[in-house]
Amino acid sequence: MIGAGHAGLNAVKAVRKTTDRWVLINGGPLGTTCARIGCMPSKVAIHLADTYKTRDRLSRFGVSGGEGLALDERGVPAHDPQTLQVGRLPIYLAGDADGRIANLQRAAEQGRIAGHNATHRKALRYRHRTPMSIIFSEPNIAFVGSRFAELDQDKTVVATQRFGPVGRALIMGQNRGLLRVYAAHKNGRLLGAEMVGPRCEHLAHLLAWAVESRMTVSQALDMPFYHPVIEEALQDALLELRGQIERAKDDKRRFVWFRSPAPQG
């Protein structure tokens, strides 16, 4: 394994279950991208500059080969995004090695899959999870699942909840912000949310579970909500969504009831 970040370390764990014939190669201290260079914007900029500079000097270190690999538009070896295998070679890309956004959870899962696939004939396949992004500012800014601009607005119901009247937010003196939750008009399935407010990192995580499990608004409201917690803002938003969906069904029934009968032939 090349690289001892979260993906590499999880690949080691997977490989060790099958064989002790492995080696881990790393150009510095062991540890995750997040812990060492990824959790501050300045660290990311410095790391990218160092990586680019090192790449230009690779030939001086005697590193060559790979010229026959098919590369994508970003210069990353073409590979199967599910099995993570590079062509038909016994090489697997995991974590931020594929040039995409670094994500610890994604790296850990891909590392386990890459380690397993490198030592087994039957391959495991990586499946993309519900997207979630959090800015750890004060207040938090987050989105989960589908964003409003990505949705068909004619098929989507939207609930908007302010944090102003939320009891827990009032107690903390942080009752400013906005939560918007989206659901499918037809079946009430939760699609995503965008928010800015107190403790939104936790709301986003809860909603990621709900979206990933294809939970409906009614199923989410069957879950327990306690007082006083920030999650009461989510409960109010879900109640608003349910009300919109039920009113739309009532309007449809009234339309069918009052519709003029078809003319007789």
N, C-alpha and C positions, 0 to 999 in steps of 0.2 A: 504494500500500500504506500502510495506517495501522498504525503500530507497528513498531519496529525491533528487536524481540527475535529469538529464533532462528527463529520461524515467518516473520516479516516478511523477514528477511535471506535466508532460503532461497527465499521467494517471489520476491524480486528476482532471484536467480540464475536461476530458472526463466523469468521473464518476459524477461530480457535475451537469452535464446537466440532469442527470436522478434521482439522489437521494442525500440527505444530510446525509445519514447513511454511513459515511466512516471515516477512521482514517489513518493518515500518520505517519509512524514510521521511525525514522532516528537516527543513532548513532552519529551524529555530526552536524555541520552546514549545512544548506540547500545549495544546489548549484550543479553545474555540475562537472563531473569527470574532464573535460577539464580545467575548471577554478581553481579547487582545487588541483588536483594531476596529471592531464594527459598531460599537455602541455610542460613538461620538463622531459627528461629521468630520471633524478635523483629522481623526485617526484614519477614517476611510480615505480621505484625499491623499494623505501621506502614503498610505499603503498602496493605493493605485499607482501613484507616481513611482514608488520603489519597484513595484511589479513590472511596470512598463520599462523602466530603466534596466532591470535585470534581464528581461526578455531580449533586449537588444544586445546583451553581452553573452548570451548563451553559447554562441559559437566559440568564444574564448575559453569556455570551460570544457570544451570537447563534447558538448551536447549537440547531437545532430540526428538525422533520421526522421521518419514520419512524413517525408515528403510525399509519399503515396497516399496519405490519408485524405479523405474528402473533408473539406472544411466548409462550415456555413459562412454566412455573411459577416459573422463576428470573429471568424478565425478559430472557432471551436470545432474539434473533430465531430463529424456527423455521427450521431448515436441514436439508439432506440430510446425514446423518452420514458418507456415503461420498464424495459429490462435493464436499461442504462448501458448496454453493451455497445462498444464502438465497432461498427461494421460486424465482421465475423471474427474479430480478434478477441483474445482473452483479456480485454481491457475494459474497464467500466468507469464511467464518470458519475460522481456523486457530489452533492453539496454545491458549493459555488465554483467547482471545477468546470461546470458547464457554462460559466460566464453570465449566469442569471443572478437575480437578486439573492443575496445571502439570507438564509432563514434557518435558524437552529433546528426547529422541529423537522423541516423538510430535509435538512442535511442528515439528521440522525436516522430518519426512516430510509432515505436513499442509501446511506452507508450500510445499514443492515441488509438491504436488498442486494447491493453490490457485493458485499461479502458472501452472502448466501449463493448468489448466482455464479460467483467465481469458483465455488467449490461443489456445486451440485448441477446435475444435468437438467432437472426440472426447474425452470426459472420462475422466480417470483416477479410480480409486475407492480410497478409504482403507479399509484392513482392520485391524481391531483385532489387536494382537499379544498374545502371552502376557503376562498381568499379572505384574509383579514390583515388590516394595516392599522398600526397605532402610532401616533406621535405622542411621546411621553412628555408633553408640555403641561403647563398648569393654566387652564384646565386641559384634560386629555382631549385629543382629536382622534377619531377612529372611524373606520368603515368596515363592514363585513358583508360577505356575499356579493350580490349584484348592487351596483350603484344606480341612483335614480336615472342618470343619463343613459344607462345601458338597457333600461327596461322599456317595454311597450306600455306607454301610459294609458292606453285604452283598455289594457288588460290587468292593470295594477291598481290596488288601493293603497293609500298612503295615510299614515297616522303621524301627527306631529305633537310632541309633548315637551313642554318647557319644564325646566328644573325649578322654576320659581316656587311653586307650591309644594314641592316634594319635601316631606318632613325631615328626612335625614340630611338633605342638602341645606335646609334652613338651619338645622342644629350646627352644622359645620361652618355656616356662613359662606357657603359656596353654591348658592342656589341660582346661578346664572348658567344658561346653556340651553341646548336644543337637541332633542332626539327625534329622528325620523325613521320609521319602520315601514317596510314594504312587503306586501303579500299579493298572491295571485287572486284576481277578482273571481275566477271561476270556482276554485276549490279551497281558497284560503291558505294555501301553502306559503310559509314564510320564505321570502326571497332575499332579503338583505336589509341593511340599515346603515345610516350615517349619523354621526353624533359629535357634539362638542359639549363637554361638561365635566362635572366631578366624577371620578372613579369610572370613567367610560371604558377603561381597559377591561374591567370586569363585565360590564354589560356586553361589550363586543364579544368576549369569550363565550358567554352564555348563549348569545345569538348565533355564534359560529356552530355550536353544538346543535342548536335547533335547526339551522339551515342545512347542516350536513346530514341530519337524520330525517330531512324532508318533513319536518313537523308542521302541522297546520296551526292557525291562530287558536282554534278551540282546544287543541291538544296542549299548546303552551299554557293556556289559561287554566288547564286542569292541574298544572304543577303548583306546589305551594308557594305563596308569597308571604313574607313576614314584615312586621313593622317594628321599628322604623329602619328601613334600608333604602339604598339608592335604587334597588331593583323595582321599587314601587312605581318608578317612572316608566319602566318597561311594561308593568301590569296595566297602567293607564293607557299606554299606547296600544296594547293588545285589545283592550276593551273597546277603544275607538275603532280599531280595524274590524272587530267582530260586528259592531253596530253598523258600520258601512256595508259590510257584506250582507247582513240580514236585511237592511233597508233595500239594497239592490234586488234581493230575491223577492221581497214584497212588491216592489215596483214592477218586476217582471210578471208576477202572478196577476197583479191588477191589470196590466196591459193585455194579458191573455184573456182575462175575464171580460173586459170591455171591448175586445176586438170584434168588429162587425163580422157576422157569419159570411162565409163565401157565397157568392151568388149561385143560385140553383140553375142548372142547365135545363 
